[in-house]
Amino acid sequence: MEQILCVEPVFRGTLFAGLMLFSVGRVLDRRGHRVMMPLIALGFSMACLWMSVVLNPIMLLFGFFCIRLLGQGSMTLVGTTLPPQ
């Protein structure tokens, strides 16, 4: 893919993931860390596999959304909210 086609999906995926992080926090509070951490790790590993087969900008948008939401966002959220409990 050309570089210019990659910029917008990366930006949109990051933006949407940041907006969805609030709902992940709510689900994390309801279900608990013990249940959510393995699910987040499984989803993140599937997102990494997805990124290895990206062929077009739509696939890139979905991949970056999942990577940002599950990896950078949710794993950090789990790690920072666990010690107070």
C-alpha positions in Angstrom: 0.0 0.0 0.0 1.1 3.5 -0.6 2.1 5.6 2.4 -0.7 8.2 1.8 -3.3 5.5 2.0 -2.0 4.4 5.4 -2.2 7.7 7.3 -6.0 8.1 7.5 -6.9 4.5 8.6 -4.2 4.7 11.3 -5.5 8.0 12.6 -9.2 6.9 12.5 -8.4 3.5 14.2 -6.5 5.3 17.0 -9.3 7.8 17.5 -12.1 5.2 17.6 -10.0 3.0 20.0 -9.5 6.0 22.3 -13.2 6.7 22.4 -14.1 3.0 23.0 -11.7 2.8 26.0 -14.4 4.2 28.3 -16.6 1.2 27.6 -13.7 -1.2 28.2 -13.2 0.4 31.6 -16.9 -0.2 32.5 -16.7 -3.8 31.4 -13.5 -4.2 33.3 -15.1 -2.9 36.5 -18.1 -5.3 36.1 -16.3 -8.5 35.1 -13.1 -8.1 37.0 -9.4 -8.3 36.1 -9.2 -12.0 36.4 -11.7 -12.6 33.6 -10.8 -9.7 31.4 -7.0 -10.0 31.2 -7.0 -13.3 29.4 -9.7 -12.1 27.0 -7.8 -8.9 26.3 -4.6 -10.9 25.7 -6.4 -13.3 23.4 -7.9 -10.4 21.4 -4.6 -8.6 21.2 -2.9 -11.7 19.8 -5.6 -12.1 17.2 -5.2 -8.5 16.3 -1.4 -9.0 15.8 -2.2 -12.0 13.5 -4.7 -9.8 11.6 -2.1 -7.1 11.0 0.2 -9.7 9.4 -2.3 -10.2 6.5 -3.4 -6.6 5.9 -4.1 -6.0 2.2 -6.2 -2.8 2.0 -6.9 0.4 4.1 -10.1 -1.0 5.6 -8.2 -4.0 7.0 -5.5 -1.6 8.3 -8.2 0.6 10.1 -9.7 -2.5 11.8 -6.2 -3.8 12.7 -5.0 -0.5 14.2 -8.3 -0.1 16.1 -7.8 -3.5 17.7 -4.1 -3.0 18.4 -4.7 0.4 20.0 -7.8 -0.6 21.9 -6.6 -4.0 23.2 -2.8 -3.5 23.4 -2.0 0.0 24.2 -5.3 0.9 25.8 -6.8 -2.0 27.6 -3.6 -3.7 28.8 -2.4 -0.4 30.2 -5.8 0.1 31.8 -5.7 -3.3 33.4 -2.2 -2.7 34.7 -3.0 0.7 36.2 -6.3 -0.3 37.9 -5.2 -3.6 39.4 -2.9 -2.3 42.2 -5.6 -0.3 44.0 -7.7 -3.3 44.3 
